[in-house]
Amino acid sequence: MPGTVLLLAASPLGRGRLVDAAGVLPVLAAVAPAVLSGTDTANVVELADPLEPQAVLTRLRAAAAAPGPLTVYLTGQLHLDRRQRRPHLALARTTPATVRYTALPWAWIREELRLRSAADTALVVDLHADAETWRYLAGQPLDSGRTTAVYGRVAPPARGRGPAEPVYMKAVATLLRSGHRPPLGELHQHALARAAEQGAGGDLVFSGPGGFAQRPAPSPWCPGPHPSPWCPARTRRTPW
């Protein structure tokens, strides 16, 4: 049975952009569909900087209803709506004042995946939060549902100027371009190690079924100085 892959990269146009989300899509698109899915064959749907939350919901709903395994690769940024203070995935037209109307509620993602089995549903995420959302997540975990296997990270507000790079998702894509998809937990740990090599740190981390982001433990992966197909050459442990 073929798998389904949804590649979703979303961030606001203009000054509100925290991460160059769509910049990772060419790297992901270079990976064979079967490797992205972990199945013999796969259907791939790509959404780059979508405009309307209802349009994203339609594609997500169709992907969730498809038979066979589903993997969603999601890159973007999180904001709170001003009225209910709930996390939303910002889309191309989102501004701080219009989050409730122009962004995708995180709860929609959770609800669309809720009826699927964690055995055949995976969400791989590289998310960035603004300062307000980051403070919210410190006391309120980002919930992706207990029936979805979630791997990835939520990064704090960037300190530099301009949009941040989705280094975790780029690491995932680069590793998959080898033509092999290991178990997602293993892939996740190697991607975290590579992201740390590029200065990423202090993130909230998703790691497996349950869907809650939490602080990471020190990584046991890539501890030595010798390179491998999954680990960059280096001479020190991951600085966590």
Secondary structure, DSSP 8 states (H G I E B T S, - for coil): --EEEEEEE---SGGG--B-GGGGHHHHHTS-HHHHHTSSSEEEEEEES-S-HHHHHHHHHHHHHSSS-EEEEEEEEEEE-TTT--EEE--TT--TTSHHHHSEEHHHHHHHHTTS-GGGEEEEEEEEE-HHHHHHHHHS--B--TTSEEEEEEE---SSSS-B--HHHHHHHHHHTTS----HHHHHHHHHHHHHHTT--S-EEEEEET-B-B------SS-SSS--SSS---SS----
